[in-house]
Amino acid sequence: MNPPTQRYYSLDVFRGLTVAFMILVNNQAGPSFAPLDHAPWHGLTPTDLVFPFFLFAVGNALAFVMPRFEEKGNAFFLKKVFRRTLLIFLINVLLNWFPFIRWSHDHLVFKGWTYTTDNGNLAGIRIMGVLARIALAYCGAALIVYYAKFRGAFFISGCLLIAYWALCLFLGDPADPYSLNGYFGTAIDKAIFSPEHMYHGEGLAFDPEGLIGTMTAIVSVILGYFAGTYIRLKGKTYEMLAHLWVAAFILLLAGYCWGSVFPINKKIWTSSYVFVAAGWALATLSLLIYFIEFRGAAGSWSRFFDVFGKNPLFIFILSGVVPRLVWLIRFTDNGGYTDPLAWFYNHCCKPLSFGHEENASILYAGSLVVIYWLIGLMLDKRKIYIRV
């Protein structure tokens, strides 16, 4: 018999806060302030915490639905988990492909699975991505905690983190196994997906959401599950809150110490990064629990983030769909082509930047956050919650 589940509004706010910040950092249209940009390689900025915070929130939610999975039985569990995994992964690929047409010189052409760019280079649709990693990490974590239970999941998580460290160290380039060119996982992604279907934002075929790094991302979800399970079972007590703070401190200490030999790196999702990100996630969640659940400090500020937390995946997907659609609307401006969002940035945000284009970037991204919030608010008022 599972104890009655208490409602934790702070978990909804944590999830919504993460989605809002994810939209903010993903839509910097120009130079951005350092905290709103990723670390070049090793290191950590607040932006590098957004994705693992979301996976941590996925684990929190899993902790509250797992009792129902266990009651419904094995077939129900597998159907739910695999269906959700496949659906999110498929949405990831379709979003990467969307809107299926592209500008080629002055006309629109179909964007094939692979195609030749106007520069004559071979390109293709990226297979992996943020949603793909969410899908696979959720699936792996759900299977582990369902079949291995709490203690087994703890042991498996430790094995995954240590195994990944060993793989990086012994299979990577001996000169620098944790570098962009020395990371062993890239060769595996190239063999499975081929370079044209990988991310090229680093100037070469390298996917920061590649397959191998997903093994540690699974642990990010499991750590969120551990926290959610403890919160659910312990209830709203100061003892629970104190234990969360202690756990956050231990994770941060372990992560930063491990980082001295296995660098903290979001792009290859190192084991030390898993601990540090989970530690900051747990500390942030603990603060929200304290102020919202214990001090009753919820208000308009929490309502703002709660709206994002009600339809998190849908709003995140929408934030990827809208710019791609708007990009198809093309017109001339100052002797070249532009689109409505680029026009808004250049003619509305830049003039208000006070000579610092970083201000224009955050104004532009903040405007989009408000637009998506209004859409989320409209859905919430109509009690429309789109689940994947």
KOLFIPA-633052 format. One line per field, with one value per residue (C-alpha): x, y, z; residue in one letter; residue number from 1. Coordinates in steps of 0.25 Angstrom, whole numbers. Layout:
// KOLFIPA-633052
x = (X	...)
y = (Y	...)
z = (Z	...)
type = (A	...)
seq = (NUM	...)
***
This chain:
// KOLFIPA-633052
x = (0	6	4	-6	1	2	1	14	12	27	30	21	28	42	38	32	44	53	44	44	59	61	53	61	74	71	66	78	77	91	103	98	102	112	102	92	102	108	122	131	135	139	132	119	109	95	91	98	88	75	75	79	69	58	63	63	48	45	50	42	29	33	34	19	14	22	13	1	10	13	-2	-6	5	16	8	2	16	23	12	12	27	30	19	23	38	35	25	35	47	38	34	49	52	40	43	58	52	41	35	40	43	55	59	69	73	59	50	45	49	46	56	59	65	78	80	91	92	94	109	109	111	104	94	83	73	78	74	77	74	68	55	62	71	59	52	63	67	53	52	65	62	47	52	63	55	43	51	63	55	61	74	76	75	85	95	93	94	108	112	107	115	128	127	125	137	145	140	144	158	162	154	157	169	180	186	173	161	151	154	144	153	157	144	141	126	126	132	120	110	116	116	101	95	106	112	101	90	98	100	110	110	124	129	130	121	119	106	104	92	99	96	107	105	91	96	99	87	79	85	81	66	69	74	62	54	61	58	43	42	47	39	26	29	34	23	24	33	46	53	51	55	68	71	69	79	89	88	90	103	108	105	112	124	125	123	133	143	141	142	157	160	148	144	130	125	111	114	119	110	122	119	124	114	103	106	108	95	87	93	89	75	72	77	68	56	59	58	45	39	43	37	25	21	26	25	13	21	14	8	8	22	20	7	16	25	13	7	20	19	5	9	24	27	16	22	36	32	24	36	43	32	29	43	43	30	33	46	38	32	42	43	54	60	72	76	75	65	59	48	38	46	59	52	47	61	68	57	51	61	74	69	66	80	87	99	100	95	94	82	75	77	71	59	57	57	49	38	37	36	24	18	19	14	1	-1	1	-8	-19	-18	-18	-30	-38	-32	-25	-13	-6	1	11)
y = (0	13	25	36	46	60	71	79	92	94	83	89	103	96	89	102	110	101	102	117	118	108	116	129	123	116	129	138	145	151	153	148	151	140	133	131	124	110	108	107	93	89	97	101	113	114	111	98	94	96	82	74	81	77	63	64	69	57	48	55	53	38	36	40	32	19	14	14	7	-4	-5	-7	-17	-20	-20	-6	-1	-5	0	14	15	10	18	31	28	26	37	48	42	43	57	60	56	62	75	75	73	83	90	80	92	102	114	111	124	131	119	109	94	81	78	63	54	57	69	78	92	104	103	89	82	70	72	64	64	62	50	52	65	70	62	50	50	53	41	31	36	35	21	16	22	16	2	2	7	-1	-15	-12	-4	7	0	-7	7	13	2	2	18	17	6	15	27	19	11	24	30	18	17	32	30	17	18	33	39	37	51	57	47	58	68	71	63	52	48	34	35	43	31	23	34	35	20	19	32	37	51	58	54	60	73	83	94	92	93	78	66	65	62	68	59	47	32	29	42	37	26	37	45	33	35	50	45	34	44	53	40	38	52	51	37	42	55	46	36	46	57	72	71	80	66	64	78	76	63	69	80	70	62	74	77	63	63	76	73	59	65	77	67	57	69	70	57	56	70	76	76	77	74	60	59	55	47	59	68	59	60	75	78	69	76	90	84	78	91	99	90	90	106	105	95	103	116	111	99	103	119	120	130	125	137	143	140	125	126	131	119	109	112	107	94	91	88	87	78	84	99	94	88	100	109	100	100	115	121	110	114	129	127	123	137	145	159	169	179	188	181	167	156	156	149	155	150	155	169	170	167	177	188	187	181	186	201	198	192	204	201	187	176	166	175	173	158	157	166	158	145	150	155	141	135	144	140	125	128	135	123	114	123	122	106	106	115	105	93	88	80	73	60	53)
z = (0	-4	5	0	-10	-5	-16	-18	-25	-24	-34	-44	-42	-43	-56	-62	-58	-65	-78	-77	-76	-87	-96	-92	-94	-107	-114	-112	-126	-124	-114	-101	-86	-81	-72	-84	-92	-91	-86	-99	-95	-80	-69	-65	-67	-63	-77	-76	-64	-72	-79	-67	-59	-69	-68	-53	-54	-62	-51	-41	-49	-51	-36	-35	-46	-43	-32	-43	-53	-42	-39	-53	-56	-66	-79	-76	-71	-84	-93	-86	-86	-100	-106	-100	-103	-118	-119	-113	-122	-134	-131	-129	-143	-149	-142	-148	-162	-160	-168	-179	-189	-189	-197	-208	-214	-218	-217	-207	-209	-202	-191	-193	-183	-189	-198	-205	-199	-208	-205	-211	-198	-194	-182	-175	-164	-151	-144	-129	-121	-108	-109	-114	-102	-93	-99	-98	-84	-79	-85	-79	-65	-65	-68	-58	-46	-50	-51	-42	-31	-22	-18	-31	-38	-28	-32	-47	-47	-40	-50	-62	-57	-54	-67	-75	-69	-72	-87	-89	-83	-90	-103	-105	-111	-101	-103	-98	-97	-92	-104	-115	-125	-115	-110	-114	-115	-128	-136	-131	-135	-148	-151	-147	-152	-163	-161	-170	-159	-148	-141	-147	-138	-133	-147	-150	-148	-133	-126	-112	-110	-116	-113	-103	-94	-92	-83	-72	-76	-71	-57	-58	-58	-48	-38	-40	-38	-25	-20	-24	-17	-4	-5	-8	3	14	13	15	28	31	33	18	14	22	16	2	6	11	-2	-10	-3	-5	-19	-22	-13	-21	-34	-33	-27	-38	-48	-44	-52	-61	-65	-63	-78	-82	-97	-94	-81	-72	-59	-51	-59	-55	-40	-40	-49	-40	-28	-33	-37	-23	-16	-25	-23	-8	-8	-16	-6	6	1	-6	2	16	15	6	-3	-16	-24	-37	-39	-37	-45	-57	-57	-53	-67	-74	-64	-68	-83	-83	-95	-103	-101	-103	-116	-120	-117	-128	-138	-138	-142	-154	-159	-158	-165	-178	-178	-186	-190	-194	-183	-185	-198	-193	-189	-175	-168	-157	-145	-151	-154	-140	-134	-144	-143	-129	-120	-125	-124	-109	-106	-101	-109	-104	-113	-102	-97	-110	-110	-96	-100	-112	-105	-93	-103	-108	-94	-92	-105	-101	-87	-93	-101	-89	-81	-91	-91	-76	-75	-84	-76	-88	-84	-96	-91	-99)
type = (M	N	P	P	T	Q	R	Y	Y	S	L	D	V	F	R	G	L	T	V	A	F	M	I	L	V	N	N	Q	A	G	P	S	F	A	P	L	D	H	A	P	W	H	G	L	T	P	T	D	L	V	F	P	F	F	L	F	A	V	G	N	A	L	A	F	V	M	P	R	F	E	E	K	G	N	A	F	F	L	K	K	V	F	R	R	T	L	L	I	F	L	I	N	V	L	L	N	W	F	P	F	I	R	W	S	H	D	H	L	V	F	K	G	W	T	Y	T	T	D	N	G	N	L	A	G	I	R	I	M	G	V	L	A	R	I	A	L	A	Y	C	G	A	A	L	I	V	Y	Y	A	K	F	R	G	A	F	F	I	S	G	C	L	L	I	A	Y	W	A	L	C	L	F	L	G	D	P	A	D	P	Y	S	L	N	G	Y	F	G	T	A	I	D	K	A	I	F	S	P	E	H	M	Y	H	G	E	G	L	A	F	D	P	E	G	L	I	G	T	M	T	A	I	V	S	V	I	L	G	Y	F	A	G	T	Y	I	R	L	K	G	K	T	Y	E	M	L	A	H	L	W	V	A	A	F	I	L	L	L	A	G	Y	C	W	G	S	V	F	P	I	N	K	K	I	W	T	S	S	Y	V	F	V	A	A	G	W	A	L	A	T	L	S	L	L	I	Y	F	I	E	F	R	G	A	A	G	S	W	S	R	F	F	D	V	F	G	K	N	P	L	F	I	F	I	L	S	G	V	V	P	R	L	V	W	L	I	R	F	T	D	N	G	G	Y	T	D	P	L	A	W	F	Y	N	H	C	C	K	P	L	S	F	G	H	E	E	N	A	S	I	L	Y	A	G	S	L	V	V	I	Y	W	L	I	G	L	M	L	D	K	R	K	I	Y	I	R	V)
seq = (1	2	3	4	5	6	7	8	9	10	11	12	13	14	15	16	17	18	19	20	21	22	23	24	25	26	27	28	29	30	31	32	33	34	35	36	37	38	39	40	41	42	43	44	45	46	47	48	49	50	51	52	53	54	55	56	57	58	59	60	61	62	63	64	65	66	67	68	69	70	71	72	73	74	75	76	77	78	79	80	81	82	83	84	85	86	87	88	89	90	91	92	93	94	95	96	97	98	99	100	101	102	103	104	105	106	107	108	109	110	111	112	113	114	115	116	117	118	119	120	121	122	123	124	125	126	127	128	129	130	131	132	133	134	135	136	137	138	139	140	141	142	143	144	145	146	147	148	149	150	151	152	153	154	155	156	157	158	159	160	161	162	163	164	165	166	167	168	169	170	171	172	173	174	175	176	177	178	179	180	181	182	183	184	185	186	187	188	189	190	191	192	193	194	195	196	197	198	199	200	201	202	203	204	205	206	207	208	209	210	211	212	213	214	215	216	217	218	219	220	221	222	223	224	225	226	227	228	229	230	231	232	233	234	235	236	237	238	239	240	241	242	243	244	245	246	247	248	249	250	251	252	253	254	255	256	257	258	259	260	261	262	263	264	265	266	267	268	269	270	271	272	273	274	275	276	277	278	279	280	281	282	283	284	285	286	287	288	289	290	291	292	293	294	295	296	297	298	299	300	301	302	303	304	305	306	307	308	309	310	311	312	313	314	315	316	317	318	319	320	321	322	323	324	325	326	327	328	329	330	331	332	333	334	335	336	337	338	339	340	341	342	343	344	345	346	347	348	349	350	351	352	353	354	355	356	357	358	359	360	361	362	363	364	365	366	367	368	369	370	371	372	373	374	375	376	377	378	379	380	381	382	383	384	385	386	387	388)
***
